[in-house]
Amino acid sequence: MDADQIEAGRERWQQRFDAAQRAGRVADRDFTTLSGSRVDPVYGPAAGVADERMERIGWPGEFPFTRGLYPTGYRGRTWTIRQFAGFGNAEQTNERYQMILAAGGGGLSVAFDMPTLMGRDSDDPKSLGEVGHCGVAIDSAADMEILFNDIPLGEVTTSMTISGPAVPVFCMYLVAAERQGVELSVLNGTLQTDIFKEYIAQKEWLFPPEPHLRLIGDLMEYCVREIPDYKPLSVSGYHIREAGSTAAQELAFTLADGFGYVELGLSRGLDVDEFAPGLSFFFDAHLDFFEEIAKFRAARRIWARWLRDVYGATTDKAQSLRFHTQTAGVSLTAQQPDNNIVRTALEALSAVLGGTNSLHTNALDEVLALPSEKAAEIALRTQQVIMEETGVANVADPLGGAWYVEALTDRIEAEAEAIFARIRDMGSDGTMTAGILRGIEDGWFMSEIAESAFQYQVALEKGEKKIVGVNCHTSTVEEPLEILRVSHEVEREQRRVLDGRREARDRPTLDPALARMVEVARTDQNIVPAMLDAVRAEATLGEICEALKAEWGDYREPPRF
């Protein structure tokens, strides 16, 4: 890009920044260094200097969004502190949410227990010993009411990390909002709903792929029509990375899944400019500091280009990739767990420098158990120290133009594009969706991740890669860690309460509502309204999922050796 084009871009950015400032969208804060030197909102090439990279880098707030989605960067709005939490029953988790919000958290992110993630009730025989242990137990809308008691759902954004039974859980969230007196159209938050990554990495599915995609398409249509600010899909690379993928694989597999959901929306006749803003993303922030920053920057650039050039999106909102980040759980160690505070801080800093829109920081004890209250507070304070004390939020994309960062961004982008081509070639019709489905059935994604995980493990065992406290610097003065333990009494109480709720239900209302939901499942009508009626009648999660399994069947992953 020649010098005149760069100056035109700088002027264009300045005009947008000034307009945001006049509109009151720039925070009234101290934008100086610790020593008192004022810093500019963004930096670029010196005046009169040409730089061919600027076509790929651009300016904050404009295509291809490498440097961020907004011309103001974090001066306009800092990332949302969205701490992932859930344990025991709804009442216990509500207390933790109240603590997070009181301590300065900006949004909530719900962690569900394994029975809920698998669409089972707490009294299902397969739930034995798991209720409330890796998240909160939710059996019906009554639990969801308690979960958000005294938390105004019309004002607080809420993320729910669940995919297989995401739609019925979402319906329970809507009913809880109704019972608070909240107009559903004003709700704002995110539902994960990403079933592709379940088949690829996490393995928490309920049905074969086609019924799951039908549910996701219905949810997308419903949200576009009824709850326009709510994001019904958070395409998740986090679990792909945690399963052992490389950074480039995480990026490519995740964006490919996102393209598949774009194709799903288009197949429903939806306008890409209308539904694409409802797609968000969820990435892992791992320990290779600069590689992670480059990954986040490349993600925005790839998504913008594909949405414009392949899928025909014309608006900035539709071309903009918004993402949540969680620090890498897999990087935490049981040995010398205090080191995990340092790991998490560095991972969080990489997410911020990469321009994340919201962030969860893991607690030091999560490798051993659900976070204790003290560990959860340290994790929250980690974000607040980065936000308030380091100055990194003063400048948009502060590492933009650094030779190393730009080279890494270009390399990860090229690796991702090669993977996209491979996925599309696997399909029968050249679409990303067909390639993803074939890759799932053939075990291609799983084998690629397994090979990457194996190579990393070999490097660890040879000492080529180091983990402090594990294969180097192992001497320690640490003391035993007190961890949170969920009592089995939680399960007994949850089952007792569930029994009472079942007895108190109005069967003449419940049974027809469930039957109607199954009838709709046999048609091409949108299933969400019928499912909402079943949830309002206090149908349990397990009842809804079992009724749909009876209609659509269960999924068994093909055995591979």
CORJOFEN-V149358 format. One line per field, one symbol per residue. ss: DSSP state (H for helix, E for strand, L for the rest). psi: psi as a letter, one per 30 degrees, with the letter a starting at -180 (. if undefined). A space follows every 50 residues. Layout:
ss=???
psi=???
This chain:
ss=LLHHHHHHHHHHHHHHHHHHHHLLLLLLLLLELLLLLELLLLLLLLLLLL LLLHHHHLLLLLLLLLLLLLLLHHHLLLLEEEEEELLLLHHHHHHHHHHH HHLLLLEEEELELHHHHLLLLLLLHHHLLLLLLLLELLLLHHHHHHHLLL LLLLLLLEEELLLLLHHHHHHHHHHHHHHLLLLHHHLLEEELLLHHHHHH HHLLLLLLHHHHHHHHHHHHHHHHHHLLLLELEEEELHHHHHLLLLHHHH HHHHHHHHHHHHHHHHHLLLLHHHHHHHEEEEEEELLLHHHHHHHHHHHH HHHHHHHHHLLLLLLHHHHLLLEEEEELHHHLLLLLLLHHHHHHHHHHHH HHHLLLLEEELLLLLLLLLLLLHHHHHHHHHHHHHHHHHLLHHHLLLLLL LLHHHHHHHHHHHHHHHHHHHHHHHHLLLLLHHHHHHHHHHHLHHHHHHH HHHHHHHHHHHHLLLLLELLLELLLLLLLLLLLLLLLLHHHHHHHHHHHH HHHHLLHHHHHHHHHHHHHHHLLLLLLHHHHHHHHHLLLLHHHHHHHHHH HHLLLLLLLLL
psi=kleeeeeeeeeeeeeeeeeeeegggkkiljillffgkkllfllallkgkl jfffefealkglkggeglfkffbfeekllkjjkkkklbleeeeeeeeeee efggkflljkklleeefghklfgkeffkffkgfgakkjflfeeeeeegkg jjfffkkkkjikeeheeeeeeeeeeeeeffgkkeffkkakkdgjfefeee efgilelleeeeeeeeeeeeeeeeeeiffkjfkjkjfefeeffglleeee eeeeeeeeeeeeeeeefgglkefefefgklljlkjafjeeeeeeeeeeee eeeeeeeeeefgkfleeffkjkkkkkljeffkkekiffffeeeeeeeeee eeffhlflkkkllfgffelkkleeeeeeeefeeeeeefffgfffkkifgk fkeeeeeeeeeeeeeeeeeeeeeefflfgfleeeeeeeeeefgeeeeeee eeeeeeeeeeffgekkjkfeglhfklgllkkklkkkkffeeeeeeeeeee eeefljefeeeeeeeeeeeeffaglkfeeeeeeeeeghkleeeeeeeeef efllkkkkkk.
